[in-house]
Amino acid sequence: MLFKWRRTLKSKLDFKPPSIDNETWARSKADWERPDNKTVSARNSSNRRGGRDKAKATHIGGSVPHASTMRDLEQSKGQRPTAYEIFTRTHGVFYTESGDCSQWTNVKSQKVNVIIF
C-alpha cells in the first residue's frame, strides 16, 4: 500500500501547489532541470546524507534556537548566561567537571573560543 503514496520525480514536478501561479511554476521547473542546478542539488544531497565525514557540524543545538538555549541556561543558573556560556553550550561537545568545554564541534569553533574568549 505504501508504494502507492510514492511518486517519481517526474510526477512530483507535475504537481503544482495551488498557491503558485502557472508562470512561476513553469520557470521553477525549468530552473530545476538546468545541469548546474542538478550538480548543486546532487552535492547538497550527498552532504546531508554523508554524516560527520561529509558536512561537519557547526553547533550541537539541533533544532533548538539559541534563544531557547539561553532561556534554559538562565532558568537553571538563576541568572542571565554570559556569551561564553551560550557559545560553549551550543558549540562544545565534551565538558570537564568544572563546566569548561574540552572538545569543540569543529576547528573554527575552537579558534573562535581562543580568539574571542
C-alpha positions, -999 to +999 in steps of 0.1 A: +000+000+000+029+024+008+042+022-027+010+039-040+020+070-020+054+073-035+058+095-066+085+096-091+104+129-095+085+134-128+051+132-111+063+155-082+073+181-108+039+178-124+021+185-092+018+223-088+008+236-054-024+257-057-007+288-042+018+291-071+008+306-104+014+287-136+041+311-149+062+309-117+058+271-116+070+268-152+101+289-145+109+270-114+106+236-132+129+250-160+155+261-133+154+227-116+162+210-148+193+231-156+225+210-154+242+234-129+213+232-105+213+194-107+250+194-099+245+216-068+215+195-058+234+163-060+263+177-040+240+191-013+221+158-011+253+140-006+264+164+021+231+159+040+234+121+038+272+119+045+272+123+082+302+137+101+327+128+073+309+150+047+293+180+064+309+189+097+285+201+124+288+238+133+268+236+165+251+210+186+217+226+193+199+207+167+166+224+160+166+243+194+171+280+188+199+297+206+173+319+224+158+288+239+192+276+250+198+310+266+164+308+284+172+272+297+206+283+310+190+313+327+164+291+344+190+265+355+215+291+368+191+317+381+209+344+362+214+355+326+241+334+310+272+351+295+280+349+258+308+324+266+283+301+283+259+302+254+288+297+229+302+266+248+267+251+252+259+254+215+294+246+201+311+224+227+309+186+227+325+174+259+328+192+292+351+190+322+338+187+358+341+225+362+319+230+331+346+241+307+345+228+272+372+202+264+363+195+228+346+216+201+323+207+172+349+219+146+382+237+143+365+270+136+346+269+169+378+261+187+396+291+171+367+314+179+370+303+215+407+310+216+405+344+198+373+359+214+371+342+248 
